[in-house]
């Protein structure tokens, strides 16, 4: 259902904000779990000079830290900044290569350019910056700009000329009846 073409016209089904938030939360949990295991393996190398001792966070609360990563400016750089960096790298590579992070793939969404074509790495770079580092501001400004509201774009989607579309679901297909003569 990515796109439907009829008579030279392409139809793209925009993802809802709710679907995008669910995909975002799935991505946060995936990256949180992966980074937890990596941090356990490389714990001795994660000491950052000038930021004191790394804080130990018990596993059940670790994903909650990632939910607050766009607010890292208000808290500890060593936790928020590093987690935002991991999220940026994850989204940049996943969406640059395939147009989908794992969360988007599970929900059935994809990042494409305005014409519905593959976004690629250059657009994914810009789009991922806002999502990883300044998401609240990214969404608010996107909702204020009229063109962004029309296409359900965050600010950094608008700046990178990308949109998020559905890859499955959508309107029901017409029933086909087969008659033997």
Secondary structure in CASP SS format (residue, H / E / C, confidence):
PFRMAT SS
TARGET T0000
AUTHOR 0000-0000-0000
METHOD secondary structure of the structure
MODEL  1
X C 1.00
X C 1.00
X E 1.00
X E 1.00
X E 1.00
X E 1.00
X C 1.00
X C 1.00
X E 1.00
X E 1.00
X E 1.00
X E 1.00
X C 1.00
X E 1.00
X C 1.00
X C 1.00
X H 1.00
X H 1.00
X H 1.00
X H 1.00
X H 1.00
X H 1.00
X H 1.00
X H 1.00
X H 1.00
X H 1.00
X H 1.00
X H 1.00
X H 1.00
X H 1.00
X H 1.00
X H 1.00
X H 1.00
X H 1.00
X H 1.00
X H 1.00
X H 1.00
X H 1.00
X H 1.00
X H 1.00
X H 1.00
X C 1.00
X H 1.00
X H 1.00
X H 1.00
X C 1.00
X C 1.00
X C 1.00
X C 1.00
X C 1.00
X C 1.00
X C 1.00
X C 1.00
X C 1.00
X C 1.00
X C 1.00
X C 1.00
X C 1.00
X H 1.00
X H 1.00
X H 1.00
X H 1.00
X H 1.00
X H 1.00
X H 1.00
X H 1.00
X H 1.00
X C 1.00
X H 1.00
X H 1.00
X H 1.00
X H 1.00
X H 1.00
X H 1.00
X C 1.00
X C 1.00
X H 1.00
X H 1.00
X H 1.00
X H 1.00
X H 1.00
X H 1.00
X H 1.00
X H 1.00
X H 1.00
X H 1.00
X H 1.00
X H 1.00
X H 1.00
X H 1.00
X H 1.00
X H 1.00
X H 1.00
X H 1.00
X H 1.00
X H 1.00
X H 1.00
X C 1.00
X C 1.00
X C 1.00
X C 1.00
X H 1.00
X H 1.00
X H 1.00
X H 1.00
X H 1.00
X H 1.00
X C 1.00
X E 1.00
X E 1.00
X E 1.00
X E 1.00
X E 1.00
X C 1.00
X C 1.00
X C 1.00
X C 1.00
X E 1.00
X C 1.00
X H 1.00
X H 1.00
X H 1.00
X H 1.00
X H 1.00
X H 1.00
X H 1.00
X H 1.00
X H 1.00
X H 1.00
X H 1.00
X H 1.00
X H 1.00
X H 1.00
X C 1.00
X H 1.00
X H 1.00
X H 1.00
X H 1.00
X H 1.00
X H 1.00
X H 1.00
X H 1.00
X H 1.00
X H 1.00
X C 1.00
X H 1.00
X H 1.00
X H 1.00
X H 1.00
X H 1.00
X C 1.00
X C 1.00
X C 1.00
X C 1.00
X H 1.00
X H 1.00
X H 1.00
X H 1.00
X H 1.00
X C 1.00
X C 1.00
X E 1.00
X E 1.00
X E 1.00
X E 1.00
X E 1.00
X C 1.00
X C 1.00
X C 1.00
X C 1.00
X C 1.00
X C 1.00
X C 1.00
X C 1.00
X C 1.00
X C 1.00
X C 1.00
X C 1.00
X C 1.00
X C 1.00
X C 1.00
END
